[in-house]
Amino acid sequence: MQRTRALLFALLLAPLAMTSCLFAADQRQPVPGSLIGFEYTEGQTAPRSEVRDPCIIRDGDTYYLVFTMYPFRNREERHLQEPNQGGSPGIALYSSPDLKAWTFVNWLVKSSDLPDDCPYKNRFWAPEIHKINGKFYLIFTADNWLKKEYNPAGTWGTAGYAFIGVSDKITGPYQRISYIKGAACDTTLFGDADGKTYAFIPRGDIDVQEIDLNAMKLVGQPKRIVTADNSDIGVAVKPEYLEGPWVKKIGSTYCLFYAAIYKDQRHPEWLGYWTGVAYADHPLGPWKKDPRGKVFLGGHLAVFDGPDGRPWLSYRGESGGSTHGKLCIAPLELEKR
């Protein structure tokens, strides 16, 4: 771990404005060029620009985007008579040649097209697309709000269930959409070079477990790798929980990005929705957190191949002003210090 201890995460934000601007640790102000003017309509309201959990993936020369679409709510009895039982209408796919102009492509999953007893008819939180071993995997969080017995566990649950579908094309159709028993809301996938695939599962802390994508099931036992408790880096303040993990191998280092929400009013400088990162030499760890704890304000990110050959981020802006709640992007790199 001597090598990964010397690596720190840095954001260089100026993707579209073509200006040079270092995103320093703990910076809260919007950075020029980081905001993408993306709007969409979910069919119930005027065009909206607020997104959650944005995930950009590059396939060839085209960028594709999925995200949690408004309404973002949980199951609520008073909204069940509304379209889509008051929740998100599904998972829409958008594309762009340049990360600027986005076009609706098609629905990957649409609530109104699904039968009433479909176990993934509602919610549609945190969708992601991963290309692993030549196939595309759509993973998302969903459940059924009509009857509890329509759900995989026969209960309403608290934040849905993890489902995965597979396709030969990024645009779908995604088939064999399956409930992943033992996974959780915001579960992400990582395919390693040795052919193994891992699920990173947030349950307050973050676990890792091998997954068999042919059988669509977890293998073995989960391993706790990153905790919400920051005492391991000498930080007293603790987030409510960790969520939104994403793993990217950069060089020989595995980087686990995660979102953490801090609400402790005794530590105002930590309040908000922050991105943290941990490093390892193998997906199973051991993992070591970046000593800063919080790297930048904003979160639930995805990493994709950018136009300049570097890895880039897509994330929800949280720093207030014009970026708050919006789709933001930025290149990233690891610096030795």
Protein Blocks (a to p, Z undefined) as FASTA:
>chain_A
ZZmmmpccddddhfknopacdddehiabdcehiaccddddehlaccdfbdehiacddehj
bccdddddddfbdcdfklmmpghhhpafbjcddddfklpaccdfbdfbdfklpcfklckl
ggjiaiacddeehiacdddddddfkbmklpmnopnbjnopadddddfbfnbpaehiacde
hiaehiacdddfkopacddddehiacdddddfklopaehjdddfbdfblklnopabdcfb
dchiacddehjbccdddddddfbfklmmlgccdddddddfbfnbpadddfklpabgcehi
addddfkopacdddddfegpjlnopacddddddddZZ
